[in-house]
Amino acid sequence: MHFPTGAVLNAAAIVVGSCIGLALHGRLPERIRTVVFQGLGLCVLVIGMQMALEASNGLHVAMSILVGGILGELGRLEDRLEAMGEAVKRLTRSSNAQFTEGLVSASLLFCVGAMAIVGSLDEGLRGDGTVLATKSLLDGVSSVALASTYGLGVAFSAVPVLLYQGGIALGASLVQDLVSPQLMAQMTGTGGVLIAGIGLSLLGVVRIRIASLLPALLVIVPLSLWPA
């Protein structure tokens, strides 16, 4: 069993990037922060679209999004995540009105995606942390822009990132025979749709309840394994 070094590095990069973003918050002109945030939103949107196109069966992805969304709303996932964010906000005694939004948005952005899954599996199975090291760099830069707008909540997203990626890496040996290339492509495509939704939300185009769509990442598994 390999120690999840990549997950720890990723979490540390988010904290460092967030600290830099918080330090720059009051010094950067509003127009610069706006254009940086818009640029990040565009990049996230494009990355999500690229990932979505990797799916081999678009119908399965669409079905997983629809069913996952219904399950998420029935379980009130969005509301529960926001409640957790508010609880953390109270514990830290933060007065930032965007604390919860920053925590939830950053957590989803950093956890949902092929690099998080593939990188964690790669480190857990082969001890290779190259993918997660690259992701750490990207997340660190992204957290600077996010924290400069949303504030301290972005730094706390390092906790779910560490637990999520570290858990996958430690448990990789248990799922080694279950994650086929086809299943990974379908999960990547589904995750790409969610990431594209985050990009639209960051750009202010539409407010999407991304957390309620997260069950789609589980729904896509049985759909992908279903005999053609």
PEHUQUI-V893783 format. One record per residue. N is the residue number from 1. SS is DSSP state (a for helix, b for strand, c for the rest). PSI is psi in radians with two decimals (NA if undefined). NEAR is the number of other ideal C-beta (glycine too) atoms within 8 Angstrom. Layout:
[[N,SS,PSI,NEAR] [N,SS,PSI,NEAR]]
This chain:
[[1,c,2.21,5] [2,c,2.43,8] [3,c,2.32,4] [4,c,1.17,13] [5,a,-0.70,9] [6,a,-0.69,17] [7,a,-0.71,16] [8,a,-0.75,10] [9,a,-0.72,12] [10,a,-0.79,17] [11,a,-0.71,12] [12,a,-0.68,10] [13,a,-0.65,13] [14,a,-0.74,18] [15,a,-0.80,11] [16,a,-0.81,10] [17,a,-0.69,15] [18,a,-0.71,16] [19,a,-0.71,10] [20,a,-0.75,10] [21,a,-0.70,16] [22,a,-0.66,12] [23,a,-0.58,7] [24,a,-0.15,10] [25,c,-0.84,12] [26,c,-0.05,4] [27,c,-0.39,5] [28,c,2.34,10] [29,c,2.63,5] [30,a,-0.67,6] [31,a,-0.58,6] [32,a,-0.76,8] [33,a,-0.64,13] [34,a,-0.81,8] [35,a,-0.59,8] [36,a,-0.73,11] [37,a,-0.68,13] [38,a,-0.69,9] [39,a,-0.72,9] [40,a,-0.74,12] [41,a,-0.72,13] [42,a,-0.75,10] [43,a,-0.75,9] [44,a,-0.70,14] [45,a,-0.80,13] [46,a,-0.76,9] [47,a,-0.75,12] [48,a,-0.72,16] [49,a,-0.71,10] [50,a,-0.74,9] [51,a,-0.72,14] [52,a,-0.59,13] [53,c,-0.20,8] [54,c,-0.26,11] [55,c,2.41,14] [56,c,-0.28,7] [57,c,1.70,8] [58,a,-0.53,7] [59,a,-0.72,6] [60,a,-0.69,12] [61,a,-0.79,15] [62,a,-0.74,8] [63,a,-0.70,10] [64,a,-0.65,14] [65,a,-0.77,12] [66,a,-0.88,8] [67,a,-0.74,11] [68,a,-0.69,16] [69,a,-0.71,12] [70,a,-0.78,8] [71,a,-0.71,10] [72,a,-0.68,16] [73,a,-0.64,11] [74,a,-0.63,6] [75,c,-0.01,8] [76,c,0.81,7] [77,a,-0.76,12] [78,a,-0.82,12] [79,a,-0.66,7] [80,a,-0.71,9] [81,a,-0.71,11] [82,a,-0.65,10] [83,a,-0.71,8] [84,a,-0.71,8] [85,a,-0.71,14] [86,a,-0.62,9] [87,a,-0.77,8] [88,a,-0.67,12] [89,a,-0.73,13] [90,a,-0.69,7] [91,a,-0.65,6] [92,a,-0.12,9] [93,c,0.68,5] [94,c,2.46,9] [95,c,0.09,4] [96,c,2.12,11] [97,c,-0.36,4] [98,c,0.23,10] [99,a,-0.92,16] [100,a,-0.76,11] [101,a,-0.69,10] [102,a,-0.75,18] [103,a,-0.84,16] [104,a,-0.84,13] [105,a,-0.79,13] [106,a,-0.72,15] [107,a,-0.77,12] [108,a,-0.76,13] [109,a,-0.73,12] [110,a,-0.42,14] [111,a,-0.57,11] [112,c,2.02,13] [113,c,2.81,12] [114,a,-0.65,12] [115,a,-0.65,11] [116,a,-0.76,15] [117,a,-0.93,13] [118,a,-0.77,10] [119,a,-0.73,15] [120,a,-0.72,18] [121,a,-0.73,13] [122,a,-0.72,13] [123,a,-0.70,19] [124,a,-0.64,14] [125,a,-0.65,9] [126,a,-0.09,5] [127,c,0.32,6] [128,c,1.97,7] [129,c,0.34,12] [130,a,-0.81,7] [131,a,-0.78,13] [132,a,-0.52,17] [133,a,-0.72,10] [134,a,-0.75,10] [135,a,-0.63,13] [136,a,-0.71,13] [137,a,-0.81,9] [138,a,-0.77,9] [139,a,-0.61,14] [140,a,-0.77,12] [141,a,-0.74,9] [142,a,-0.67,12] [143,a,-0.47,19] [144,a,-0.86,13] [145,a,-0.73,14] [146,a,-0.80,17] [147,a,-0.54,19] [148,a,-0.36,13] [149,a,-0.84,12] [150,a,-0.43,14] [151,c,-2.65,13] [152,a,-0.46,13] [153,a,-0.53,20] [154,a,-0.68,16] [155,c,-0.62,13] [156,c,-0.20,10] [157,a,-0.24,15] [158,a,-0.50,13] [159,a,-0.95,8] [160,a,-0.54,9] [161,a,-0.79,17] [162,a,-0.78,12] [163,a,-0.73,8] [164,a,-0.97,12] [165,a,-0.66,17] [166,a,-0.68,12] [167,a,-0.72,8] [168,a,-0.77,13] [169,a,-0.76,15] [170,a,-0.55,9] [171,c,0.18,9] [172,a,-0.65,13] [173,a,-0.42,8] [174,a,-0.43,5] [175,a,0.18,9] [176,c,-0.73,8] [177,c,-0.08,4] [178,c,-0.43,6] [179,c,1.61,8] [180,c,2.85,6] [181,a,-0.66,5] [182,a,-0.77,8] [183,a,-0.71,12] [184,a,-0.68,12] [185,a,-0.73,11] [186,a,-0.72,16] [187,a,-0.66,14] [188,a,-0.76,13] [189,a,-0.73,16] [190,a,-0.76,16] [191,a,-0.59,14] [192,a,-0.67,19] [193,a,-0.74,14] [194,a,-0.71,16] [195,a,-0.67,15] [196,a,-0.66,13] [197,a,-0.66,12] [198,a,-0.70,16] [199,a,-0.75,16] [200,a,-0.66,12] [201,a,-0.72,13] [202,a,-0.60,12] [203,c,-0.15,10] [204,c,0.28,5] [205,c,-0.80,5] [206,c,2.56,5] [207,c,1.85,4] [208,c,2.37,9] [209,c,1.31,9] [210,a,-0.69,13] [211,a,-0.61,11] [212,a,-0.30,10] [213,a,-0.11,15] [214,c,-0.59,13] [215,c,-0.28,13] [216,a,-0.53,16] [217,a,-0.38,14] [218,a,-0.66,7] [219,a,-0.60,13] [220,a,-0.41,15] [221,a,-0.99,10] [222,a,-0.57,7] [223,a,-0.69,11] [224,a,-0.51,12] [225,a,-0.16,6] [226,c,2.32,6] [227,c,2.36,2] [228,c,NA,2]]
